[in-house]
Amino acid sequence: MDLLDLQKLSDFDFENLCKDLFEQILDVRLEIFASGPDGGVDLRYLGPGREKIIIQCKHWMKSGRSKLVRHLLEKEHPKVGRLEPTRYILATSVEMTPSAKEKLRAEFHPYILSESDIFGIDEVTSALRDHPEIIRKHIRLWLNDATLLEAAISRNIIWRSLHLAEDVKDTLRTYVPSRNLRQAMQMVEQNHVVLLSGPPGVGKTTLAQVICANYASKGFELVEVSENVEDIYRVWNEKDPQLFIYDDFLGQSSLDDKLHKNEDSRLLSVMRRVRREPKKRLVCTTRGYILEQARQRYERLDRENLDPLTFMVDLAAFSLEERAQILYNHVYWSNWPSSVKEDFAYPETYRRIIRHKGFNPRALSNVLSVPYDPGRGNPGAQVMAALDDPMGLWRHIFDHQLSDNDRVILILLFSLGSKASLASLEQAFLERQAGSMAKFRSSLRVLEGTLIKIDTTPSRKQVEFSNPSVNDFMLAKLADEYDLVQDILRNPYSFDQVVNLWHAHTGPCDVEVPFKVNLLPHAAGLEKAALATLDRRETASDDKIGRLVQCLRIAEELTVPYLEERVVDALSARGIVYGARDLDDIQRLIRLTHESRNKEIRSLHDSIKLEGLTALFNRDRRECGLFRAAIYSLWLSEFVDDRIREKILLEADEQIDVMLAQYLGDSDVDADLLEYGLQYVRQYGDWEERWPLASDVMTYSDTEGESEDFEGSDEAFDIDPEYVDGEAYLIMSALRGFE
């Protein structure tokens, strides 16, 4: 079979391989079907007239020919009779003898036209050699050959390189080609050197090993470097093509043990030499923050421009279908029982996993590589638990590998809402007196790419966490460590920090975010921080009314008498409500002053209500403003005079009738006007009776983007999963009915 090792393919790989192959052989476009109870069809072509070609793909290498033939006769033959194809083709990874072919042709007559329509492993591999473009497309088909990989490793350092071939084989079983591979390969070809960087668990080593396998297939000798660059010099051969792989070349968690004895100079020297040599390649991996620490600590590395050689491995490069393929591969090749694996074929199991915000191949590998234990929950729940836990991925880095300044930046960023302008984060750092601007920038370089990402677009210039799981980790960290919360409250920069900590206290605590920050012990500190930042409008996201609303919410639960006094003073100013930017804040203020347990705040309710309703009802009464006023008159009905409310609603009803007639009459209707109008209509439980035309408008206007609404919602489980999930459904359903 030369390099074509079909045994390394999963069932789904084999079906896709057959689809590509028979589309070339038959010169038709084939449909691929998900596994299901009807069975009998893997690939199908419906042609002119009654032409119907069915191709059955059977990847039964483990079971052998006898079991396959028996299965075909007992199980598949009745199904084919019901389907009545004009031609039935069998493709299998099992060797088929002439007698076996003759027996199947006779039993499946008239559907199998001749024995040439039965493709055993020899016929499949022979056909593949006639179509090398298909071989190149299916990476596991040609990058999994043990002989190839073992022959490619350097015999000069065989004592520590022999395991590389085995590692690469294991990697390729579950690897799914993505944009990361294409871009990284392009960089290797252009520069001969690539530094693969990124957070833990993102797939740097996996990507490096796939690149190794790719070059091994081209005749390159593989050299694993595990100590220092001396390994490279020791086995350098001018005549032979060689690829050097240097995993964690700056150390797994520390620089001190790696770049010693002028190692930084020798490392740069070998990089320059490899870049000049057409027969040499160098692939290195490192965590982003360690690379930046190395640049800061070693002047030579800092002077060298490594950016053109650095590729940031990005989980966002995986589409939903690629995530499904990654999950499928890990499940398929795991040692979990077949009955357990089948659980992942169902949308209620796989959908939440592949759409998980913290989807991570390493987490999948970790949980699926250990023996299945039903005591840890059902299969899907076990995988979800691994994805839900952000602590394991980031705890060691935060506690042991970052400087105090690095940690301060992460804490500040979380307190500022997990995303902040670069200027705001810098000012918060400086005001906290954590260090100089130089130290701030130094820490940013350490954190960038691993824990944070920086958008340097001139119009944005903002910093945010690199992955949602980092934000979850920081939430868990603050929930667990009292001193970290105290530190934020002792050195507040913005009222936003007060608000975000409050959200961490009051936010939902469930499977998705199982952590909350308990602020009850911090009431005094929170009060002082709020008082210190309440009037700092230049650093706050909310306007003054929005900040006062937040203060009232805090006062509902915590004992903060001094903050309540400040709120009373602020709300006593005449006309303060008229300046509110957010009309919803006005509505909230009316309710909060009415419901407050503070007598002085309740005494302000009447004046706040008067100003608030005046602002809500008299601000832009044209078009959208009228519908907004009508909505607020319903939401605040207990505070609105009946005559005023009825007048507003009457005007809104009249405008709704005009708007619906114009829209259904193909006249142009402003999108915002339509949105507010339909929002107003939905306030009524009997809206379908009041406005029959609105039902047609809503159906038409809601059609666009409908599939996006399904994503991640419970409603998706009531919809045809193949319609909702597309290729992901076909991939995962292949886990049904294990051989």
N, C-alpha and C positions, 0 to 999 in steps of 0.2 A: 504493500500500500504506500510505499515511500513515506511521504510526510503526512498522508491523509489518515489520521487516526480517529475514526468515527466513534470509538468507544468514549472519547472525551466529550462528546456532545450530549446535551440533555435531550429529552423528548422534544421540547419546544425548538431547540436548535435544529434538530433533525427535520422537523416539519418545515421550518423556514428554509433550510437548505434545499429540501425537495421542491418547495414552491419555486425558488429561484431557478433550480435546475430544469424542472419540467416546463417552466415558461419558455426557456430557451429551446428545449427539445421540441415542444409542440407549437411554439410560436403563437401562444395565446396568453391572455391575462387570466390568472387563476385566483379564485376566492379561497381564503383560508378560514376554517371554522373552529370555533371554540369546542372543547370537549363537553359533552352533554349526554343526557340519557338517550337521545335518539340515535347517536352514533352512526357509524358506517361511512362518514364523510370527513376527510381531513382537508382535501383540496377539491375544487369543483370548477368546471367550465360549462357554461350554458351557451351553445352556439345557435346558428340559424336553424329554423325548423324545430325538430325535437332533439337535436344533438345535445347530449349530456355526458360529459366526461367526469368520472369520479376517480380520484387518486387516494389510495389508502396508504398512510405512512406508519410503519411499524418499526420502532427502535427497540428491538428485542435481543440485543447482543448477549445479555446475561442469561436469558431463558433458553435460547437455542432454537434450532430449526424444528424439532419435533413438537415442542409446545406451541410454537407459532402456527404451524400447519393445523394442529388440532384446534387452536383458538379460531383460526380463520374459518374452518369448516363448521364448527359448532356455533360460533357467535356472529361472525361477520356475514357468512353466506345468507342467512335469512334476511338480514338487513338489506343486502344488495338486491335480493329478489324484490323486496318492497320498493326500493328506489328506482329500479328498472333503468339503469344507465345505458347509453348506447356503447359505452366503452368503459371498462374498469381496469385500472392500472394499480399494481401493487409495488411499493418501494419499501425495502427493508434493509436493516443493517446486519441481517443474518445471511450467511452463505446458503444459497439455494442450489440444490443438486438438480440435474435433468429430470430425475424421477419425481422429485417434489414439485417441480414446475409443471410437469405433465399431469400430475394428480390434481393440482389446483386449477389448471386450465380446463380439465374435463368437468370438475365439479362446478366451476363458475361459468360454464358455457350457458348462454352465448355472450356473456358480458366481458370476459377476458378473450380478446380476439385472437391472441397467439401467445406462445411462451415468451416472446420478446417483450410483452407487456408486464412481465414479472421481473423486477429489478432487485436482485440480491446485492450483497455488499460488493461483489466484484464488478457487477454492471454499474452500480452507482459510482464507485471510484473511477471506473473507466470513463464514464460520461463526464465526471468532474474534471478529469485531465484534459478533456476536449474544451473545457470552459474555464480557463485559469482565472478569469475575472471573478467568477463565483467563489473560487477558492480564496482569493485575496479578500473578498468581502466578509467571509466567515472566519474570524480571527482564531477561534479555538480549533478549527480544522487543521491549521498548518503551523500554529505556534505551540503545540502541545506534545511534540514528539520527544520522548525521553532521550533517545539516542542522539538526536540533534543537539539538545541542550547540554547533555553530559559531554559530548564531544567538543562543545564550544567553550567550556570552561577552561581556564588556564591550568595546565598540569604543573606549572611551576609553583603554584600555591594551592595545590589540590587538597591539602589537609584542612583548609578552611573554606574552600570554594565548592566542594562537592554538594553541599546542601543547597546551593543556589539553584541548581536545576530542579530540585524537588520543590523548593519554594515557588519558583516560577510556574511550575505545573499546577500547584495548588491555587495560585493566584488566577491563572487563566481559566480555571473551571468556573469561577464566579465573576470574572471581570466583564464589564459591559463597555464597549467603546463609546466614547462621548466626545464632545468638543474639546475636553481637556487633552485627550490623546492626540487629536489632529493638530492642535496648536503646539503642544509640547514637541511632537515629532518634527514639526516644521522648524522650531527653534533649534533642535539638535542638528538637523540637516544644514541649516544656515550657519550656525556658529560652532558646531561640533561639541559644544559644551552647554549644558543646561543645569541650572540650580532649581530644583523643584522645592517650592516653599509653600507653607500653609499651616493651618491649625492641626492639632493632634486628631487622628482618626479620619482625616479628609481623603486619604488615599495616595499620599506621596510615594510611599514605598511600593504600593501596588502599581502605580503608573510607571515608576522606574523599572520594575520587573517586566512589565509589558513591553516597554521600549527595548529592554535587553533581548527579549524573545524575538522581537521584530528584527533586530540586527543579527541575532544568531541565525535566523533563517536566510540572511544574506551572506553568511559565511564569516561573520565576525567572531573572533575569540572573545569570551567573556572573562573579565578579571574582576573579582570581588575584592575591594579594598576595605580592610577592617581595622587596621591599625593607624597608618598614616600614609602620606604620599610616597614614602619609600617603597611601598608595595608596587606602585606604578613603575617607578624607575627600575625595580628589580626584574620585572618581566617584560619591559618594553622591547618590542621587536619591530625594527624599522620596516621589514618586508611585509608583515602580516597585518590584516585589518583587526583592530582590537577595540573593544568597548570596556571602559572601566566604570564600575558602579561603586559609588562611595555613599552608602546610606548613613544618615546622621553624621555628615562629615565634620560638623562643628561640635559634635557631642549630642547625646540624647537629651540631656538636661543641664549641661554645664560646658563652658568653654575651657576651663582650667586644664582638663586632662587631654585636650585635643591639640590646641595651638601652643605647643611648647617647643623650645629649641629651634627657633626660627621657622616653625611650621607654616606660619602665615606667608612668609616669603616663598617657600618652596611650593606651597599650594598655588599661589598666583603664577609662579613660574611654569608649573605643569599645565595650568589652564591655558596660558599663552602658547605653550608648545603644542598642545592638542588642537588648538584653534588653527594652527598653521599646517597641521598634517592631514592630508585627505583621507588617510586610512585609520584615523583614530577618533574616538568619541569618549566623552566623559559625562556621566550622569550622576549628579549629587543630590541628596535630599537633606533638608533641614527645616526646623520650625522657624516661622517668620521672626519671632522675637529673638531667637538665638542668633540668627543671621545679623539682625540689627545690633545686638549687643556686641557681636564680633567686630562689626564696623566701628563701633564707638570705642572699643577697647584697643583695637590694633590699627595703628595709623596707616599701614600699608593697605589694608582692606578698605579703609575709609577713602583713601585717595583713588583706589581702583574703581572704575565705574562698572559695577556688577549688574546694574539694572537691565541692560540688553540681554544678559544671560539668565535672568531670574524669571521663572514662570510660577505664578501663584495658582495653585490647584484650587478650584472653586466648585463647591457642591452645587451651586446654582446652575452649573453647566448640564446637570442631569434633568432631562424632561421627565414628565410623569410616566411615560412609557419606559424610559430607561431605568427609572427607579423600580418599576414593576419587574423589569428583567433582572435587576440586581437582587431584589427580594426572591424572585423565582429561583435564580441560580443558587443562592445560599440555602434555600429550603430544599431544593432538589438534591444537592450534594451533601446535605447534612445526614447524620446518622439517626435522625428522629424516625419513629415508625411511619410507615406509609399512610396509615389511617390518620395520623396526626398531620402529616404533610398536606393531605387533602383539605384540611380545614382552611388552609391559606388560599384555596381556589375560590372561596366565596367572598363576594364584595364586602359583607359586613366585617370580614377579618382583614383582607388586604388593603381596603380603601383607606382606612385610618392610618395604616402604616406608611403607605407610599405618599400620603399627603401630609404626613407629620412634619411640623416645622423644624424639628431637630433630626430629620432623616439623616442617618449616618451609616455608611457601610461597615465601619469598625464595630459599631454597636450591634448590627445584625450578625456579624461574624462571631462576636463574643458570645451572644446568647444561643446561637444555633450550633456552635461548635462543642457545646457541653451536652452530656446525655439528657434526654427529655425527662423532666420530673413533673408529673401531673399535680404534685402537691404545690407547685408554684403558680398554678392557674392554668387556664386554657392556653393553647399555643399562641393565639394572637395577643392575649393579655401579657404573656411573657415577653414578647418582642416589644410591645408598647411600653412595658415597664422599663426596658433597657433604653428606649428612646426618650422616655419621660424624665429620666434621671440625668440632669446636667452636671451633677456634682462630680461623678467619677472622672469625667473628661477634663475638667478645669481645676479641680481642687488642688492637685499636686503642683500645678503651675503657679497658682495664686499664692499658696502657702510657702513654697520652697524655692521658686525660681525667679521671682520678681523682686525688684527693689521696693522700698517704701514709697518712693515717688510714683512708681508704676501702679501700685495698689491704690494710691490716692486718686490718680486719674480715673481708674475704673470705678471707684466709689462715687466720685463726683459726677461722672457721666451717667451712672445709674440714677443718681438723685436729680439730675437735670432732665430725666425722662428717657434715658438710653439713647438719645440723639440730641446733639447740641451744636451750635455754631462753634467753629474753631476759636473765634474771639471770646465767646462766653466761657468756654472751657478753660481757656488760657487765663482769663481774668479771675475765674473762680480758684484756679490753682495758685495764682500769685497772691490773691487776697488771703488765702488760707496760710500763706507764708510757708508753704511746703518746700519751696525752692525757687531758683531763678528761672528766667525764661529759657536759658540754655538747658537747664535740667528738664524743664517741661518738654521741650522739643526732643531732647534725648529720649525721654520715656515714650513719647509718641512713636518714635521710630522703632523702639523695642516692641511696642504693643501692636503696631500696624501689621495687618495681614494675618495675625493670629487671633487677637482678642478684639481688635477694633479695625474699622476701615475708615479712610479719610477721603472725602470728596473734595478735591482741590479746584473744582470748577469755579471760576471767579464769582459767578452769581450765587454760589451756594457755600462753599468752604465749610463743610460741616463734618462732624465726627459721630460715628455710631458703632454699636457693637457689631462684630463681624458675623455673628450667628445668633439667632434667637436663644439658643441654649446658653450663651454667655449671659444674656440678660436674666434668664431663669436662675443661673448659678448665682449671680449677684443678689437676686432676691432671696434665694435660700441662705446666702452668706449673711445678709443683714438680718434675716429672720432668726438666725442662730447666734449671732454675735452682738451682744448689747453694746459693746464699746464702739463698734463701727457706726451705729445710729447716733450715739452720743457725739461722736466726732463730727458728723455732718451738722448736727444741731448747734454745736459750740462755735462753728465757723461758717455761718450761712452766707451765701452770696446772693441768692435769688429767692423770691417767694415761690418760684416753681419747685424748689427743693422741698419746701413745706408741703406743697400740693402733691408732689409725687410720692413722698413718704406717706402721706395720708391715703393716697390711692393704694399703696402697698399694704396699708393697714385694713382698708375697707374692701379691697378687691376680692373677687371670687377665689375660693380655695377648693380646687377639685383635682381631677386626675391630670388635667392639662397644666395647671399651676398649683401644686400642692403646698405652697408656702405663703405665709402672711407675716408682715412685720407688726408685732404687737407694740403699739405706741402708748398703751396705758401707763407703763412705768416711765415713759418719756414725756408726760403731759407738760411738766414745767419747762423742759427744754424745748419742746415744740412751740409752746407759747412764746418764749423768748425769741426764738428764731422767726416766728411770724411777725412779732412786733418790730424786730430789727429790719425786716425786709418788706413790710407791707407797703411802704411808700416808695419803694425803688421801682418805679414804673419802667425805667430803661432796661432793667434786667428781667422783667416779668413778661410772660406770654399773655396773661389776662389783663384787661383794663381794671380800673379801680372797682367797679361794681362786681366784676367777676372775682376779684380777690376778696371782697367783702362777703360774697356768697360762700366762698370756701371757708372763711373764718366762722361764719354762722354754722356751717356743717360740722366743723371741728367742735364748736361750742355745744352742739347737740349731744355729743358723747363724752367729751373730756371736760374736766373742771379747769377753765381758763378765764378767770375773772378779769384779769388785766386786758386780755384780748377782747373780751366782751365790751369793756369800757371804751376801748379804741373804736370798736364798731359803732357803738352808740354815738360817739362824737362825730364820726364820719357821716353816718346816715342822718344826723340832725341838720346837716347843711342843706339849705333849700335848693331844689333843682338838681341835686346830684344824680338822680335817676335818668334825667333826660340825656345825659352824655354816654349812656351805655351803648357799647358797640353790638353786643350780642343780645337780641331780644329775648332769648330763652333765659338769660340771666335775670332779666326783669321779672319774668314769670316766677322764677325760683325765689327771688327776693321777696315777692309778695307773699308767697306761701311760707317761707322760713320766718319772716317777721310775725306772721299770724300764729305760727305754731311754736315759737320760741318759748322756752321755759324761763327766760329772763324777762322780768316784768318791764324793765326799761325798753328793751327791744320790742316787746309787744306793743308798748305805747306809741311806737313810731309807725305801726302798721297802717293806720289810716292815711297818713301823709304819703307813705311809700306807695300805697295802693292807688291813691289819686294820681300821683305823678306817673306811676307805672302804667296804669290803664290809659292815661292820656297819651303817653309815648307809644303804646302798642296800637292804639286805634287811630291816632291822627298822623302817624308817620307814614307817608306815601300810601294814600288810600286808593291809588290807581292800580289796576290790574293785579300784579302779584301781591302788592301791599294789602289790597282788599281781602284776598283769600287768607293771607297771614292773620289779619285782624279777625276774620271770622273764625279761624281755627283757635286763636287765643281766647276769643269770647266763649267758645265751648269748653276749652280746657279750664278756664277760670270762671266758670259759670256762677259759682257761689259768691263771687266777688263783684259780678257785673250786674248793673241795673237791667231788669228785664226789657225795658223799652229800648235801651241802647243796643242790647244784644239782638233783639228782634229786627231792628233797623239794619244792623250790619249784615245779619244772615239773609235778609230779604234782598239786599243789594248783591250779595255773593251768589244767591240762587239764580238771580236774573243773569248774572255774568256767566255762570256755569252753562246755562242753556244756550247762550250765544256762542260760547267757546266750543261746546260739543257739536253744534250745528256746523260751525266753520271747519272744524277738524275733519268731520266725516264728509264734508262737502269738498274736500281736497284743497281748502284754503290754507295758507300758511298760518300756523299758530306758534307763537314763541314757546320754545322748549321749557323755559322756567315757568311761564304762565301755565302751561299744561301740567307740569309737575305739581305746582301748588294747588291748582284747581282739583286735580285728582286726589291730592292729599286731603283737601277739604271734603270732597265727596265721601271718602272712606271714614270720616268721623261718624257717619250715620250707619247704624246697624241695618237699616232698610234701604240703603242707597240704591240697590238694584231695582227696587220698586219706584223710588223717587225719580231716578234718572236711568231709564232702561238703555239709553244710548251710551252711557258711561261704560257699560260692560263691554261693548264692542271696542271702545277706545282703549280700555285697559288691556284687553286681549291683544290688540294690535301693537300697542306701544311697549308691552312687556315681552314681546317675542324675542327681540334682539337681546343677546346676552343671556338667554335663558339657561344655557348649559353652565354658565359661570355661577348662577344662583344655586345650582345643584351641588356644586363642589363643597364638600365638607358639611353639608346639611343633612339632617335626618330624613328630609324629603327624598334624598337620592336613593334611599333603600326601597322606595315604592316605585321607582322608575326602572325601566329595562336597563340592566347594568351594562350591556354591550353598547347601548346608546350613550350612557353617561360616561363610561370609562374608555370606550373605544379599544385601542390596541392593548391597553393595560388589562382589560378583561380577557382578551384572547390569550395573553401571556399567562396570567394567573390560573385561568381555567384549565390549562394544560396539566396542572397538578392533580386533576381528578383521574381516578382509575389507574393507579400505579400498576406497572407490570408485576 
